[in-house]
Amino acid sequence: MSLLVVGLSHRSAPVSVLERAALVGDEQAKLVQDTLAAEPATEATVLATCNRIELYADVDKFHAGVAELSTLLAQHTGVGLDELTPYLYVHYEDRAVHHLFSVACGLDSMVVGEGQILGQIKDALALGQELHTAGRLLNDLFQQALRVGKRAHSETGIDRAGQSLVTFGLEQLAQGAPVAEWARGKRALVIGAGSMSSLAAATLARAGVSELVIANRTLERALRLAESLAQQHAATPAAIIPAGEDGSAGVETGAETSAETLREGLVARAVPRDRVSAELPHADIVVSCTGATGLVLTAAELRTALAQRAACPPAAHPAAADVSLLDLAMPRDIDAAAHRIEGLHLVDIESLAEAAAEPSGAPGSSAGAMAADVDKVRTIVSEEVAAFGAAQRAAHITPTVVALRTMAADVVASEIARLDGRLPDLDDKQRAEITQTVRRVVDKLLHAPTVRVKQLASTPGGAGYADALRELFDLDPQAVAAVSRADGSARTAEPNDPKGGRA
């Protein structure tokens, strides 16, 4: 195993660098494909979230691998290598495994214990599988990372600090008040319908907002989300509102659209993203997390919305004071100038990073309990790293053992054929008995050495036992390689672990 990870995150780089380095759209796939095309890498995938970009690869040369992966990250992010290098971290072999397992458990997250990272790890694995760039090592690694993360959440209280970056962001907007109390009765606009935006919409619905508008480039996806939330939160079944003069569409919670006909519950609507400007003046809370490369909300658009909002009757937004903006996108969706506009309260990735870095900033019920949970998770990670390393080292020698047994079987077959020529009068029963006896002798002779060599190979530094076995029995390297390729192809073709679903 020669696992290498090169990356940067909120712990190593300022948000301004992370924002410029963000990979959107097909850029992740292109980076992975170019990594595999590079000479040192035989497998590759990328873990990209709003606050980390990590390139994982199986390499045959450490120094060449670090140089190549660093160069590829610089090329694909558009950040110069000289500027990017100080913010990059490198982990190799067991330390790389330890890093990913820690990430999967939420130990390296901006909000310690958040669970959404498991879905993002699953996405990274799916990307490698889809592009056929994840072989035996990365498939085993990422599937085990999902299991380790789930184990940490089920066996400890690591997630007591908060389920996601969304909840942390809403807590910052609420400024000390309970989120449910702060959000109750407000109107919310969520821009985007991806995993983070969907989580934000669901969180706001549970918090008791009175109206939730989902704006997305693909209206159908936004509509499905709005329908689901409307049905879950005591609204009548959702239906598509016919396009009006303004061209908008959405979800209504009954056959009629007047407020008098709606029973108490969430009003959820879906609109195209180009209708955001029309919805802004009516929103008390705005959450944005899209994959856009440019700003979704500019300072000018926000000022216009505030002016229109001021002209609305007070009854249109009785629960509102400042408009609360939560930007979870990387690169940012909302103009940072919003921090300086009166009447707006913006929380973005940068301000979340600052809040999480403060001793009292990270959410949680008890510092002592949280520290104990973190210690428990670290113990789990250490155990799992040791087990994974042992399994990988043992798997490394398996092709050699299989090749040895195949060679032994070939020798038995050859000697039985020779015996047939020298003793042609043997009947079928005699021949079968002799064949079975010879096979038992060979199996017994090989059993203890092969079991022992697997045990020795699983220990740290045990990789050399496979080489010794090949030398002692003069095994054909091509035969061993053929077993390795067959094993890798079978593992890659296996479906995802049924327990490795999105968190």
C-alpha positions as CSV (number, residue, x, y, z in Angstrom):
1,M,0.0,0.0,0.0
2,S,1.4,3.4,-1.0
3,L,-1.5,5.7,-0.2
4,L,-0.9,9.4,-0.6
5,V,-3.1,12.4,0.2
6,V,-2.3,15.9,-0.7
7,G,-4.8,18.6,0.2
8,L,-5.8,21.8,1.9
9,S,-8.7,22.6,4.3
10,H,-10.0,25.2,6.7
11,R,-7.3,24.1,9.2
12,S,-4.4,24.8,6.8
13,A,-5.6,27.6,4.5
14,P,-7.6,30.9,4.9
15,V,-11.0,31.0,3.4
16,S,-9.8,33.4,0.7
17,V,-7.5,30.6,-0.6
18,L,-10.1,27.9,-0.2
19,E,-12.6,30.0,-2.2
20,R,-10.2,30.4,-5.1
21,A,-9.3,26.7,-5.0
22,A,-12.8,25.4,-5.0
23,L,-13.6,22.8,-7.7
24,V,-17.0,23.0,-9.3
25,G,-18.9,21.1,-12.0
26,D,-16.8,18.7,-14.0
27,E,-13.5,20.0,-12.6
28,Q,-13.3,17.3,-10.0
29,A,-13.6,14.5,-12.6
30,K,-11.0,16.2,-14.8
31,L,-8.6,16.4,-11.8
32,V,-9.0,12.7,-11.0
33,Q,-8.6,11.6,-14.6
34,D,-5.4,13.7,-15.0
35,T,-4.1,12.3,-11.7
36,L,-4.5,8.8,-13.0
37,A,-2.8,9.7,-16.2
38,A,0.2,11.0,-14.2
39,E,3.1,8.5,-14.0
40,P,3.2,7.9,-10.2
41,A,-0.5,7.2,-9.6
42,T,-2.4,4.0,-10.2
43,E,-5.6,4.9,-8.4
44,A,-7.2,8.3,-7.6
45,T,-10.2,10.2,-6.3
46,V,-10.9,13.6,-4.8
47,L,-12.8,14.6,-1.6
48,A,-14.1,18.2,-2.2
49,T,-16.3,20.0,0.3
50,C,-17.0,23.6,1.1
51,N,-14.0,23.7,3.4
52,R,-11.5,21.0,2.1
53,I,-10.0,19.7,-1.2
54,E,-8.1,16.5,-0.8
55,L,-6.6,14.4,-3.6
56,Y,-6.1,10.7,-2.8
57,A,-3.9,8.4,-4.9
58,D,-2.1,5.1,-4.8
59,V,1.4,6.0,-5.9
60,D,4.6,4.0,-6.4
61,K,7.0,6.9,-5.5
62,F,6.5,9.2,-2.6
63,H,8.4,12.3,-3.6
64,A,7.4,12.1,-7.2
65,G,3.8,11.6,-6.1
66,V,3.8,14.6,-3.8
67,A,5.3,16.8,-6.6
68,E,2.8,15.6,-9.2
69,L,-0.3,15.8,-7.0
70,S,0.6,19.3,-5.8
71,T,1.2,20.5,-9.4
72,L,-2.2,19.0,-10.5
73,L,-4.0,20.7,-7.6
74,A,-2.4,24.0,-8.6
75,Q,-3.3,23.6,-12.3
76,H,-6.9,22.6,-11.7
77,T,-7.7,25.1,-8.9
78,G,-6.0,28.0,-10.8
79,V,-4.0,28.9,-7.7
80,G,-0.3,29.2,-8.4
81,L,1.9,26.4,-7.1
82,D,4.1,28.8,-5.2
83,E,1.1,30.4,-3.5
84,L,-0.7,27.1,-2.9
85,T,2.2,25.0,-1.5
86,P,2.4,26.6,2.0
87,Y,-1.2,25.7,2.6
88,L,-0.9,22.0,1.5
89,Y,-0.6,19.1,3.8
90,V,0.7,15.6,2.9
91,H,-0.2,12.3,4.6
92,Y,1.3,9.0,3.5
93,E,0.3,5.3,4.1
94,D,-0.9,4.8,7.7
95,R,-1.0,8.5,8.4
96,A,-3.2,9.0,5.3
97,V,-5.6,6.3,6.5
98,H,-5.7,7.9,9.9
99,H,-6.5,11.3,8.3
100,L,-9.4,10.0,6.3
101,F,-10.8,8.0,9.2
102,S,-10.6,11.2,11.4
103,V,-12.3,13.2,8.7
104,A,-15.1,10.6,8.4
105,C,-15.7,10.8,12.1
106,G,-16.0,14.6,12.0
107,L,-12.8,15.2,14.0
108,D,-11.4,17.4,11.3
109,S,-14.6,19.3,10.5
110,M,-15.2,22.9,11.2
111,V,-18.1,21.7,13.4
112,V,-16.7,18.8,15.3
113,G,-18.9,15.7,14.9
114,E,-20.9,16.9,11.9
115,G,-22.4,14.0,10.0
116,Q,-22.7,15.3,6.5
117,I,-19.1,14.5,5.7
118,L,-20.0,10.9,5.4
119,G,-22.2,11.7,2.4
120,Q,-19.3,13.6,0.9
121,I,-16.9,10.7,1.4
122,K,-19.5,8.5,-0.3
123,D,-19.6,10.9,-3.2
124,A,-15.8,10.8,-3.5
125,L,-15.9,7.0,-3.7
126,A,-18.7,7.1,-6.2
127,L,-16.7,9.5,-8.4
128,G,-13.7,7.2,-8.4
129,Q,-15.9,4.2,-9.2
130,E,-17.8,6.0,-12.0
131,L,-14.5,7.1,-13.6
132,H,-12.9,3.7,-12.9
133,T,-10.0,5.4,-11.1
134,A,-10.7,3.7,-7.7
135,G,-9.1,0.3,-7.5
136,R,-8.8,-2.2,-4.7
137,L,-7.0,0.2,-2.3
138,L,-9.3,3.2,-2.6
139,N,-12.4,1.1,-2.7
140,D,-11.4,-0.6,0.5
141,L,-10.2,2.6,2.1
142,F,-13.3,4.7,1.5
143,Q,-15.8,2.0,2.2
144,Q,-14.0,1.4,5.5
145,A,-14.0,5.1,6.2
146,L,-17.8,5.1,5.9
147,R,-18.0,2.3,8.4
148,V,-15.6,3.9,10.8
149,G,-17.6,7.2,10.7
150,K,-20.9,5.4,11.4
151,R,-19.2,3.4,14.2
152,A,-18.0,6.7,15.8
153,H,-21.5,8.2,15.7
154,S,-23.2,5.1,17.0
155,E,-20.8,4.3,19.8
156,T,-20.1,7.8,21.1
157,G,-21.8,11.2,21.5
158,I,-19.5,12.9,19.0
159,D,-22.4,14.4,17.2
160,R,-23.8,16.1,20.3
161,A,-22.0,19.2,19.1
162,G,-24.3,19.6,16.0
163,Q,-25.3,17.6,13.0
164,S,-23.9,19.9,10.4
165,L,-22.5,23.1,9.2
166,V,-26.1,24.2,8.6
167,T,-27.1,24.0,12.2
168,F,-24.0,25.8,13.3
169,G,-24.6,28.6,10.7
170,L,-28.2,29.0,11.8
171,E,-27.1,29.2,15.5
172,Q,-24.7,32.0,14.5
173,L,-27.6,33.9,12.8
174,A,-29.8,33.3,15.9
175,Q,-27.1,35.0,18.0
176,G,-27.7,32.9,21.2
177,A,-31.4,32.4,20.9
178,P,-32.7,28.9,20.3
179,V,-32.9,28.4,16.5
180,A,-36.5,27.2,16.7
181,E,-37.6,30.3,18.6
182,W,-35.6,32.6,16.3
183,A,-36.9,31.0,13.1
184,R,-40.5,30.4,14.0
185,G,-43.0,32.2,11.8
186,K,-40.4,33.7,9.4
187,R,-40.2,33.4,5.7
188,A,-37.2,31.5,4.3
189,L,-35.6,31.4,0.9
190,V,-33.2,28.6,0.1
191,I,-31.1,28.9,-3.1
192,G,-30.0,25.6,-4.5
193,A,-31.4,22.1,-4.1
194,G,-28.2,20.0,-3.6
195,S,-27.4,18.1,-0.4
196,M,-26.4,21.1,1.7
197,S,-29.3,23.3,0.5
198,S,-31.7,20.4,1.1
199,L,-30.4,20.0,4.6
200,A,-30.8,23.7,5.2
201,A,-34.4,23.6,3.9
202,A,-35.2,20.6,6.1
203,T,-33.6,22.2,9.2
204,L,-35.6,25.4,8.6
205,A,-38.8,23.5,8.2
206,R,-38.3,21.7,11.4
207,A,-37.5,25.0,13.1
208,G,-40.9,26.3,12.3
209,V,-40.6,28.8,9.5
210,S,-44.0,29.6,8.1
211,E,-43.0,29.8,4.4
212,L,-40.1,28.1,2.6
213,V,-39.2,29.0,-1.0
214,I,-36.7,26.7,-2.9
215,A,-35.0,28.4,-5.8
216,N,-33.0,26.2,-8.1
217,R,-31.7,26.2,-11.7
218,T,-33.6,23.0,-12.2
219,L,-37.2,23.7,-11.2
220,E,-38.2,20.0,-11.1
221,R,-35.6,19.2,-8.4
222,A,-36.7,22.2,-6.3
223,L,-40.3,21.2,-6.7
224,R,-39.6,17.6,-5.4
225,L,-37.9,19.0,-2.4
226,A,-40.7,21.5,-1.7
227,E,-43.3,18.8,-2.1
228,S,-41.5,16.5,0.3
229,L,-41.1,19.2,3.0
230,A,-44.7,20.3,2.6
231,Q,-46.0,16.8,3.2
232,Q,-43.7,16.2,6.1
233,H,-44.6,19.3,8.0
234,A,-48.4,19.3,8.4
235,A,-49.2,21.0,5.1
236,T,-51.8,19.6,2.7
237,P,-50.5,17.7,-0.3
238,A,-48.4,19.8,-2.6
239,A,-49.3,20.6,-6.2
240,I,-47.7,22.6,-9.0
241,I,-49.0,26.2,-9.4
242,P,-49.6,27.0,-13.0
243,A,-47.2,29.5,-14.5
244,G,-48.5,33.0,-14.0
245,E,-47.8,36.2,-15.8
246,D,-44.4,36.5,-14.1
247,G,-43.5,33.0,-15.4
248,S,-43.0,31.6,-11.9
249,A,-44.0,28.1,-10.7
250,G,-44.2,26.6,-7.3
251,V,-46.0,24.5,-4.8
252,E,-49.3,25.2,-3.1
253,T,-50.7,23.4,-0.1
254,G,-54.2,22.9,-1.4
255,A,-56.5,23.2,-4.3
256,E,-56.8,27.0,-3.7
257,T,-54.0,29.4,-3.2
258,S,-55.6,32.0,-0.9
259,A,-54.2,32.2,2.6
260,E,-57.7,31.5,4.1
261,T,-57.9,28.0,2.5
262,L,-54.5,26.8,3.9
263,R,-54.6,24.8,7.0
264,E,-51.8,25.4,9.6
265,G,-48.5,24.1,8.5
266,L,-45.5,24.8,6.2
267,V,-46.1,26.6,2.9
268,A,-43.5,25.3,0.6
269,R,-42.9,26.7,-2.9
270,A,-40.4,26.1,-5.7
271,V,-39.3,28.7,-8.2
272,P,-36.7,28.9,-10.9
273,R,-33.4,30.5,-9.8
274,D,-34.0,33.5,-12.0
275,R,-36.9,34.4,-9.8
276,V,-34.7,35.0,-6.7
277,S,-34.8,38.7,-7.1
278,A,-38.6,38.7,-6.9
279,E,-38.5,36.5,-3.7
280,L,-35.8,38.4,-1.9
281,P,-37.9,41.3,-0.6
282,H,-40.3,38.9,1.1
283,A,-37.6,36.7,2.8
284,D,-36.5,37.0,6.4
285,I,-33.9,34.2,6.1
286,V,-31.9,33.4,3.0
287,V,-29.6,30.4,2.7
288,S,-27.5,29.9,-0.4
289,C,-25.3,26.9,-1.4
290,T,-25.0,26.5,-5.1
291,G,-22.2,25.4,-7.5
292,A,-22.1,28.7,-9.3
293,T,-18.7,30.1,-10.2
294,G,-19.9,33.7,-9.8
295,L,-22.0,35.6,-7.2
296,V,-25.6,34.6,-6.9
297,L,-26.5,37.6,-4.9
298,T,-24.6,40.9,-5.5
299,A,-24.6,43.9,-3.1
300,A,-26.6,45.8,-5.6
301,E,-29.4,43.2,-5.7
302,L,-29.4,43.0,-1.9
303,R,-29.8,46.8,-1.6
304,T,-32.6,46.8,-4.1
305,A,-34.4,44.0,-2.2
306,L,-34.0,45.9,1.1
307,A,-35.5,49.0,-0.5
308,Q,-38.5,47.0,-1.9
309,R,-38.9,45.3,1.5
310,A,-39.0,48.7,3.2
311,A,-41.9,49.7,0.9
312,C,-43.9,46.6,1.9
313,P,-46.6,46.8,4.5
314,P,-45.2,45.9,8.0
315,A,-47.6,42.9,8.1
316,A,-45.7,41.4,5.2
317,H,-42.8,40.5,7.5
318,P,-43.8,41.0,11.1
319,A,-41.2,38.7,12.5
320,A,-38.2,40.3,10.7
321,A,-35.6,42.7,11.8
322,D,-32.5,42.4,9.8
323,V,-32.5,40.0,6.9
324,S,-30.4,37.0,7.9
325,L,-28.2,35.6,5.2
326,L,-26.3,32.3,5.4
327,D,-23.8,31.5,2.6
328,L,-22.5,27.9,2.7
329,A,-21.1,27.9,-0.8
330,M,-17.4,27.7,-1.8
331,P,-16.7,29.8,-3.7
332,R,-19.1,32.2,-2.1
333,D,-22.6,32.9,-3.4
334,I,-23.3,36.1,-1.6
335,D,-21.3,39.3,-2.0
336,A,-19.1,39.8,1.0
337,A,-20.0,43.5,0.9
338,A,-23.3,42.4,2.5
339,H,-21.4,42.5,5.8
340,R,-21.3,46.2,5.5
341,I,-24.9,46.8,4.4
342,E,-27.2,48.0,7.2
343,G,-30.3,45.8,7.6
344,L,-28.4,42.6,6.6
345,H,-26.8,40.0,8.8
346,L,-24.4,37.8,6.8
347,V,-22.8,34.6,8.1
348,D,-20.5,32.9,5.6
349,I,-17.8,30.2,5.6
350,E,-15.2,32.7,6.7
351,S,-17.2,33.9,9.7
352,L,-18.1,30.3,10.6
353,A,-14.4,29.4,10.6
354,E,-13.7,32.3,13.0
355,A,-16.6,31.4,15.2
356,A,-15.6,27.7,15.3
357,A,-12.0,28.7,16.3
358,E,-13.2,30.5,19.4
359,P,-13.2,28.5,22.6
360,S,-16.9,29.2,23.2
361,G,-17.8,29.3,19.5
362,A,-18.2,25.6,18.6
363,P,-21.6,24.3,19.5
364,G,-22.0,21.7,22.2
365,S,-23.7,20.9,25.5
366,S,-20.7,20.3,27.7
367,A,-17.0,20.9,27.0
368,G,-16.1,18.0,29.3
369,A,-18.5,15.6,27.7
370,M,-17.4,16.7,24.3
371,A,-13.7,16.2,25.1
372,A,-14.5,12.7,26.4
373,D,-16.3,11.8,23.2
374,V,-13.5,13.1,21.1
375,D,-11.1,10.9,23.0
376,K,-13.3,7.9,22.5
377,V,-13.5,8.6,18.7
378,R,-9.7,9.0,18.6
379,T,-9.3,5.6,20.2
380,I,-11.8,4.1,17.6
381,V,-9.8,5.7,14.8
382,S,-6.5,4.3,16.1
383,E,-8.0,0.8,16.4
384,E,-9.5,1.0,12.9
385,V,-6.3,2.3,11.3
386,A,-4.3,-0.6,12.8
387,A,-6.9,-3.1,11.7
388,F,-7.0,-1.6,8.2
389,G,-3.3,-1.7,7.9
390,A,-3.1,-5.3,9.0
391,A,-5.8,-6.3,6.5
392,Q,-4.1,-4.5,3.7
393,R,-0.7,-6.1,4.5
394,A,-2.3,-9.5,4.7
395,A,-4.1,-8.9,1.4
396,H,-0.8,-7.9,-0.2
397,I,0.6,-11.4,0.3
398,T,-2.6,-13.3,-0.7
399,P,-1.8,-13.2,-4.4
400,T,1.5,-14.8,-3.7
401,V,-0.1,-17.5,-1.6
402,V,-2.6,-18.2,-4.3
403,A,0.1,-18.4,-6.9
404,L,2.0,-20.8,-4.7
405,R,-1.0,-23.1,-4.3
406,T,-1.7,-22.9,-8.0
407,M,1.9,-23.9,-8.7
408,A,1.6,-26.8,-6.3
409,A,-1.7,-27.9,-7.9
410,D,0.0,-27.8,-11.3
411,V,2.9,-30.0,-10.0
412,V,0.4,-32.5,-8.6
413,A,-1.5,-32.6,-11.9
414,S,1.8,-33.1,-13.8
415,E,3.0,-35.9,-11.6
416,I,-0.4,-37.7,-11.7
417,A,-0.3,-37.5,-15.5
418,R,3.3,-39.0,-15.4
419,L,2.1,-41.7,-13.1
420,D,-0.7,-42.6,-15.6
421,G,1.9,-43.1,-18.2
422,R,4.0,-45.4,-16.0
423,L,1.2,-47.3,-14.5
424,P,-1.5,-47.5,-17.2
425,D,-3.2,-50.5,-15.5
426,L,-4.5,-48.4,-12.6
427,D,-8.3,-48.5,-12.3
428,D,-10.3,-45.3,-11.7
429,K,-10.7,-46.0,-8.0
430,Q,-6.9,-46.5,-7.5
431,R,-6.1,-43.5,-9.5
432,A,-8.5,-41.3,-7.6
433,E,-7.1,-42.5,-4.2
434,I,-3.5,-41.8,-5.2
435,T,-4.5,-38.4,-6.5
436,Q,-6.3,-37.5,-3.3
437,T,-3.4,-38.8,-1.2
438,V,-0.9,-36.6,-3.1
439,R,-3.1,-33.6,-2.8
440,R,-3.5,-34.1,1.0
441,V,0.2,-34.3,1.4
442,V,0.8,-31.1,-0.5
443,D,-2.0,-29.3,1.3
444,K,-0.6,-30.3,4.7
445,L,2.9,-29.3,3.8
446,L,1.7,-25.8,2.6
447,H,-0.9,-25.2,5.3
448,A,1.3,-24.2,8.2
449,P,3.7,-22.0,6.2
450,T,0.9,-20.2,4.3
451,V,-1.1,-19.5,7.5
452,R,2.0,-18.3,9.3
453,V,3.2,-16.1,6.5
454,K,-0.2,-14.4,6.4
455,Q,0.1,-13.7,10.1
456,L,3.6,-12.3,9.7
457,A,2.7,-10.3,6.7
458,S,-0.1,-8.5,8.7
459,T,2.4,-7.1,11.1
460,P,4.1,-3.7,10.6
461,G,7.0,-4.2,8.2
462,G,5.6,-7.5,7.0
463,A,5.5,-6.7,3.3
464,G,8.9,-8.4,2.8
465,Y,7.4,-11.9,3.5
466,A,5.7,-11.9,0.1
467,D,9.0,-11.2,-1.6
468,A,10.7,-14.0,0.4
469,L,7.9,-16.5,-0.5
470,R,8.3,-15.6,-4.2
471,E,12.1,-16.1,-4.0
472,L,12.0,-19.4,-2.0
473,F,9.5,-21.1,-4.4
474,D,10.7,-19.3,-7.6
475,L,7.2,-18.1,-8.3
476,D,6.5,-16.4,-11.7
477,P,6.0,-12.7,-11.0
478,Q,3.5,-12.5,-13.8
479,A,1.4,-15.2,-12.2
480,V,1.3,-13.3,-8.9
481,A,0.4,-10.1,-10.8
482,A,-2.4,-11.9,-12.6
483,V,-4.0,-12.9,-9.3
484,S,-3.6,-9.3,-8.0
485,R,-5.4,-7.9,-11.1
486,A,-8.2,-10.4,-10.9
487,D,-8.7,-9.6,-7.2
488,G,-8.6,-5.8,-7.8
489,S,-11.2,-6.1,-10.7
490,A,-13.5,-8.2,-8.5
491,R,-13.4,-5.7,-5.6
492,T,-13.9,-2.7,-7.9
493,A,-17.0,-4.4,-9.4
494,E,-18.5,-5.0,-6.0
495,P,-21.5,-2.8,-5.1
496,N,-21.2,-0.3,-2.4
497,D,-21.4,-1.5,1.2
498,P,-25.1,-1.5,2.0
499,K,-24.3,0.2,5.3
500,G,-22.2,2.9,3.6
501,G,-25.1,5.2,2.8
502,R,-25.3,8.9,3.0
503,A,-25.4,10.2,6.5
